[in-house]
Amino acid sequence: MRKAIFFLLLALLASCGDDSAAAPTRESVSIQDVPVSTIDAKVDPVQRSLSMLAQFEAGDFESVVAQFDQTMKDALSVDQLQKTWIDLNQQTGEFVEILNTRELSQEPYSVVIVTCQFETMIIDVQTAYNEVGEISGLYFRPGADPNVSQDSAAYVNQDAFEEESVTIGAESEYPLPGTLTLPLDAGPFPAVVLVHGSGPLDMDSTIGPNKPFRDLAWGLASQGIAVLRYDKRTWVYAEQIQEQMNTLTVDDETILDVHIALTLLRERPDIDHQQLYVIGHSLGGMLAPRIAEEDPLLAGIVLLAGNSRPIEDLMLEQSGYLLSFEADPSEEVLKLLEDLEAQVELVKSNELNVDTPPDQLPMGVPAAYWLGLREYSPAQTAAELTIPILLLHGERDYQVTAADMQLWEESLTGKDQVTFISYPSLNHLFMSGEGPSLPKEYMELGHVDAAVVSDIANWILSH
């Protein structure tokens, strides 16, 4: 469910499938407004997707929703889709051009990815069509310019480790592709499991051209620590998850798979079973104390920009922050913020119940998700733990701010096993920059700061 700049979109707009195909070269394409008068599986899905984007640009959201299957129609109304598009434009600026298109086969779905250049960001618009041509999934996620390559960070020693493909939960209902990065020295090694933030994310936690989880895996493995990372369930099984949205909780989205990943590590002789750690980013950091509470054998947890306050509060705060940079916000954007305020109020009220319609809740995320988090206090849970805890915070982070760190400190001050480290120049991805952080910064190629990798490695190796 929704990491980083698309924190506001959460699980409803989960990406789907294994997007492992090689990225095509740049191919500028004009939107071709070819009307789709009927839903027909024989119509070229790429052309369907281009037509759909033209409908978005024209404000014809009714025509888009008319192509949804029933599950999508139940989950995403015309008004909710319009609000999503407005929010996307608020973060990215206006649509500029199509860079390329590609089609993936994911039986029984046909999936089309259209990479679009907006004013400040590149966005992949991913559409899944079922066997009869209905839209079974519609997802927006950060994309990357295929002409931009990413080199490894200076702190990575490629000769110090190797990588092994693994499957998280091979016998489960949702097996997930994963990668275990292993140092080449003699084991057994201390090991960590990386836990994603909000939103559908691959094993590298890819945001635009950046791959922060790959940076962490390669950086830590260069210093003798094994790292397990894997594709998130909402990334691989978006269509299946969409059908279960009304009952989805953070357990289904994140926590169950973390425990399966830890079990995999405990079955390996090259891993030190007494030195297993969880490193959670953003939502993953918020959930890390709960994961540790459920697994008393963990050696420690690391919270990277883990929020201590409720998600709905952060959503409202982030929206207001982004709006503050709008010189003349439109009435539509102001109405979007007003609606979000009402939805957050409902999340916090006693009126919220399992039957509350998703379109009355923030970004259409169903009531079960909010109810599942209602009784969870990350800071209070962390205070009851006896294992070492490392909390890291970037002072330029506008998504998880100093207010969250203050609450962590108030709850954990005086506990000898807790360490706080703050970095003045780092943002939510723990990458360096200057001035106020904005979503477009995440589209600039960078790496997790060397100090962060070094601090985590030294902390783990000292315990």
Number of C-alpha atoms within 10 A of each C-alpha: 27 24 24 26 24 21 21 27 27 20 30 27 27 29 32 28 22 16 14 8 9 8 14 13 12 14 12 14 13 13 17 14 16 14 13 15 9 11 15 15 14 9 12 10 19 18 18 23 27 21 19 25 22 19 19 17 14 10 13 15 19 15 16 20 20 16 21 21 17 15 16 20 15 12 20 23 17 17 13 19 20 19 19 20 17 18 21 21 16 17 21 19 16 16 18 14 16 22 21 21 24 15 16 16 12 14 9 10 21 20 27 24 22 23 27 25 23 18 15 17 24 25 25 23 20 24 25 28 24 19 14 12 22 21 27 25 25 22 19 22 26 20 22 24 21 16 10 9 10 12 9 16 17 10 17 20 15 13 9 16 22 15 17 10 11 17 16 24 18 13 8 10 7 15 16 22 20 20 20 22 23 28 24 16 10 8 15 18 23 22 30 30 23 27 28 31 27 25 28 33 26 27 22 22 27 20 23 21 21 23 21 22 25 23 23 27 27 28 29 28 28 23 19 22 25 30 30 27 27 27 24 29 27 28 24 23 20 26 23 15 21 21 15 13 22 19 14 20 20 19 15 15 21 22 19 14 22 24 17 15 23 21 14 16 21 16 10 11 11 16 20 16 21 13 19 23 25 27 22 25 30 26 28 28 28 26 30 30 27 18 23 22 17 12 12 12 14 20 22 26 26 27 25 27 30 28 27 26 19 17 19 20 13 20 20 18 17 19 20 13 14 15 17 11 11 11 7 8 12 12 9 13 18 13 12 18 18 12 16 20 20 13 21 18 17 18 21 15 10 8 10 18 15 15 10 16 16 23 20 20 23 26 23 23 25 26 26 21 20 23 16 14 16 12 8 14 17 23 22 15 17 24 18 12 17 16 17 19 26 19 21 23 26 24 20 24 22 19 24 27 23 18 12 20 23 12 17 22 17 12 18 20 14 9 14 11 14 20 16 15 11 14 18 13 17 21 27 24 26 27 24 19 14 11 7 11 20 18 16 16 20 21 21 15 17 22 23 22 21 17 12 22 21 16 13 19 19 13 16 23 12 7 9
